[in-house]
């Protein structure tokens, strides 16, 4: 089950700083100028063994002054509809503003769990300013400093109590989610596959009104297709259409086994595509990249290779993924995409016998051992695959703490080279023998 935590609030209350802390990244630009967040930010966080997606809604605010406040309110409405938990951030140093009151009014009418997060409590002198936020009527106030991390643990302890547990899946049919930016051809792809106008197709970005599940059983392939949405059901979306699209995509992504990431051949692989790709990787999903509208590109004998190399460079280090060049309107190679997704799904479930792992990899490791560190030599003695829903391997050795990322990548490349895990993220763990 997808658990999404959306951070909402007016500009300059510290949403991006909290996002950076929860996701342990420096992805969101932080500045004192209000509205500085420009890109869409969504990442994976973990607390006491529970993994969830965090969205910094500041990245979706419209930037023209006349629609600034209405855009923030629109995002709050989207967050209420799509998120599991909402963090409503306010600023202790400035107190309550009219925009805070406006957001609180919307949140009071929602049925989602809302946590009022009073930020910038960087010194104890400001503690006396916290009680004013009880006037929102939204329950307890969680006073934190997103800069230092103070108070965030107590907040997260309460947030995770509202998460939805995974429901047992009573079907063994694989689920493939077709994701991508608005107007790349997702609905057209499904129509071409199933041979009828199941989805309304128009050239207007964001026509799809909801995530659609379609049972596909033709030509020897059976799976569930998830067509991700682009547009809100209830209200018109202008500046926030991509925000809503991302929220729907994340929910579909976490439900699926394999992600078919469609990109526009003319526009190329953009930052939002790369964000979704890495989110799929972090969630241990299989990935197939579909380059649509290939018929619109002027080509020579090198074009495909150059384009493919560019994509792999942008998605590195996880670049071992199938890349299919299609034209949905011309029905070029669309069934090749289905075959690629099916193969990736098989790779995701693949189990390598322990004896075979050791027979193949131990001689390689002996010839190319991990570099010694501080005069100490690392000996890897035994390898086994961990029983999990995606490929995970444990390497037992004497000094696991001394093995660095470059050697982990070397081991991963050897696993891929000898056992074919194309399209699937691999987790490698070094443990004390």
N, C-alpha and C positions, 0 to 999 in steps of 0.2 A: 504494500500500500504506500502510495506517495505521501510523504509528510513534508509540507512546504511551510516555512516560517517567513512571513513577509514583514519587512521593517518599513513602517509608514510614519509620516510626520512632515511638518513643514521644512523648508530648506534650512541648513546650517544648525541642525540640532545634534549632529554626530552620527547619522545613519551609516555613512560609509565607513567611519572608524569602527563602529560595532561590527559591521559586515566583515571588515578585514580581520578583526579579532576572532570572530566565530569561525571563519573559513581558513584562518591562519595563512592569509595571503596579504599582499600589498597591491591588490588589483585595482581597488577603487581609489581614485585620486582624492586626497583630503586637503581642503583649503578653507580658510575662514570666509571666503567670498560665498555668499548664498547661491545655491543652484549650480555649484561647480561640477557636480557629477554629470557627465555627458553620455557615457556608454551604458549599456545594459549590463548589470552585474548580477550573476547568479552562480552560486557555487555550493559545494558539499561541505557540511560540518558534521562533527560527531561529538556526542556527549554521553558518557557512561555506556558505551557500546551501542547507542542508538544513532543511526545516520539519518540526516535530513537535509533538505535543500533550503538554502537561505537566499532570499531575493532582496536586494537593496533597491527600493522603488525610486530612489532619487534619480536613478539613471534614466527614468522614463518621463520626467517632467518636461512639458512643452516650454519653450524658452521665450516666446514672445510675451511681453508683459500683460497684455490684455486677456490672455487665456491661462496665465500662470496658475492662479488659484483654482480655477475650474478643472485644470488638468490634474492637480494634486487630488482634488475630491474624486475625480474619475478613477484615479489609481486606487484610492481607498476602497471604492465600490468593487473594483475588479479583485482586489486582495480579499475582500470579504467573501466574494463568490468562490474564489479558487484556493485560497490558502487554508491550511489546517489551523495555524495559530497566527495571530497578528500582534506584533510588537509596536505599540504606539509611543514613539519617542518624543519627549519634550525636553526643554532646556531649563535646568534649575537656575541658571544665572540670569535668565530674562523673564522667567515666570510665564504666565498664561497670556497668549495673544488671541486676537479674534480668529485667526486661522486655526489655532489649536482648538478653540471652542467649536468651530465649524466641523473639524474632523471628529472630535469627540461626540458631537451630536449624531453624526452618521454611524459611528461605531456603537453607540448605545442601542441603536435599533437592530444591530446585527445579532445573529445567533452564534457567531464564532467566538472562541476564547480570545479575549483581548487582554494584554498586559500593558499597563502604563509604565513606561521606562523613563524615569527622571535622570537624564544624563548630565555629565559635567560636574559631578559631585567630587571634584578633585581635592577639596579640603573640607575638614569637619565644620568650618564656619558656615557652610551652606546648608547644613542638615536642617536648620530651622525653616528653610524655604520649601522643603519637600511637602509638608502637609497641605499646601494650597491646591495641589493637584487632585486631592480627594474630591474636590468640587465637581470633577467630571462625572462622578457617580459610576465609575468603571471598576470599582474594587480596590484591591491593595496596590500600593505604589512600590515599584522596585527601583531604589536609588542606586545608580551605578556610575562608574567612570569608565567609559569605553576606551579611553586613552590608556589607563593603567590596568584595566581588567577588574577592578574592584567591584564586587557585587554581581558580576556576571554568572558566577557559579550558582548562586542562590536562585537567580532568574531562570537559568537553564534547567535546574532541578524541577522547577514547577512547570516549565514549558513542556517537557517531555511527558508529563503525566497526562497531557491532552492528545498525545499522538495516537493514531489509529494503528492497530496491530494488523499484521499481514493475515489476510484471510486464506484458509487452505484452498488451493487451486484444484478443482475436481476434474480438470481436463489436462490431457497430455499433449494437446495440439499446440505447436509453437505459435508465438505471437510476434508479428512483425509490425513495427510502427513506422509509417512513412512520415518523416519530419523534414522541415526546411522552412526557409523564409517565405512570406506570402508571395503568391504568384509564381512559384517555380514549377508548378505542374503536378502537385500532389494528387488532387482530385482527378485530373486527366489520366494520371497513371493508373489509378484504381479503375476508372471507367474502361481503360484499354485492356486491363487484365481480366475484368469480369465480363467484358463484351457488351455492356449496356450502360445507359446513362443513370447509374446509381446515384451519383453526386452531381449537383448543379455545377456547371463549369462556365465561368465568365472570365474575361481578361482583367476584371477588377480585383486588386489585391485584397485577400481576406474574405472571399465569398463564403467559404465553409463556415457553417453556423455552430457546429458542435463536433466533438470527437465522435467518429463513426466507426463501429466495429462490424466487420464483414467476414463471414465464414467463407473461405475459398477452398474448393475441392474440385480441381480440374487437372487434367494432364499429369496425373500421378503425384500431385502436390496437394497437401491439405494443411491449412494454417488459418490463423485469425489475423486479418489485416486491420490495423488501426490507422485511420486517416485523421491526422491532427488538425485542429481547428485554427482559424485565423481571426474570427470576428466574434465579438460578444453577442449573446442572444437578445438581450433586452434593450440595449441602448446603442446609439451610433458611436463608433469609435473613430477618432481622427488621429490625434497625435499618439494615442496609447495603443494603437492596433498591434504593434509589435510586442508590447508588454503583455497583452492578453495572449498573443500567439505563443510567447515564451512560457507563460504559466500553463497553458494547455499542453504544450510540447513536453514540459517536464513531467507532467502527470502521465502522459502516454509513454514517455521514455522509461519511467520506472516500472510500468506495468509490462513492458515488452521484453522479449528475449533478444531480438535482433532489431537494430535501428537501421532503416534505409534512409540515409541522409541525402536528400536531393538538393543539388545546387544548380544555379543557372550558368550555363556555359559562357554566356555573354558577360555576365557580371563577375564570374569567378567566385572563389572561396573567400567569403567575407568574415569579419570578426564574429558575428553572431553564429555563423556556421561552425567556426572553430570552437566557440564556447560550448555549443551543443555537443560537438564531437568529444571534447574532453570531459563533459558531464557524463556522456555515455560510457566513456572509458572508466571514469571513477566509479560509476555504478555497475561496472563489470558486465556491460552489455556487448553483444556482438555488433559489428558495424560493417555496412556496405555503403560505399559512396556512389551515388548515381549522378552523373553529369548530364543534365537534361538540356534540350534545345541545341544539341550538337550539330544539327543540320544548318543552324544559322552561322556557324563558324567557317571562315575560309581556311581550307586545309591544304597541307602538302604531306609528304611521306613522314615528316618529323613531328607534325603538330600534336598528335596524340601522345607521343612519348614525352615531349617537352611539357605539355599540360599536366600529365600524370606526375612527372618529377616535381613540378611546382607544388602540386597538392601535397605530395608526400613530405616535401620540405617544410610546408606550413604546419602539418599535423604531427611532426616528429616530437618525441622519439617513438611513439606508437604509430608506425607508418606501414605495418604489414596488414593492409586492408585491401579487399577487392575494390577496384575502381572501374565502373561500367559507364561507357559513353552511349547515351541514348537520345532518341528523339521520340517522345511519347506521341506527338501528333502524327508522325510517320510510322509509328509502331516498330521502331528499330530497337532491337536488343532488349525489349522489356521483359521477355521471358528469361533472358540470360540473367537479369537482375534477380528474378525469383530463384533461379538455380543457385546463384551466388549466396543469397540469403539462407537457403536450405543447407548449403555446405558449411556456412559459418555457424549455423545452429548445431550441426553435427560436431564441428570442431569445439564448440562451447561445452558439449557434453562428453567429449572424448576422454577416456581413461587409459593411461599408459601403464602397463604392468611394471611393478617395481624392479623386477629382474632386468627388463629391457632398458629401463631408465639408467640403471647402474652400469649395464654392459656398454651402453652407448656413450654416456657422459663422463664416467669416471676416467677412462683413458684420455679423453680430451682435457679434463681438469688436471690430470697428472702431467700432461705435456705443457699446459698453460695454467699453472696454479695462481691463486691470488697473490698479488705483490706482498712481500713481507713488510711489516710495519714495526718500527722500534726494535728491529732485530728479531722479531718473532715471526715464525712461519706458520701459515694457516693450512691445516690439513682437512680436506673434505672427504669423509669416509663413506657416506651413505645418502641416498636420495630416494624420496618417495612422493607420490602425488597425494595431496590431502583431499579427502572426500568432501566436495563442495559443488555448488551449482555452476562454477566456472573454474578454469584451470588454475590450480594453486599447487606449488611444489615446496617441499621442505628439504633443505640441504643441511645435513648434520655435520658439524665441524667443531674444532677445538676452540677457536677464537672468533665467533660470529660478529662481535662488535667491531672487528678490524676490517671487515669487507666493505668496500666503498661502491658507490653507484656505477662507476664505469665497469667494474667486474660483474655486477648484477646484470647490466645490459649485455655484456659478453655472453653470460650464461643464458639469458633470455633469447638471444639471437641463435644460439646453438640449439635450444629447444625448438625454436621455430624452423630452423634449417632441417632438423632430423625428423620432426613429428607433425609438421603442418598444422599450426594454430592460426592460420590466416584469418583476420577479421576479429580475433578474440583477444582481449587484454589478458596478460598472464601475471599472476602474483607469485613472487619468489621470496621465501623466508629462509634465513640462515639461523639455525638453532644450535645450542650447545649439545654436543653428542652425549 
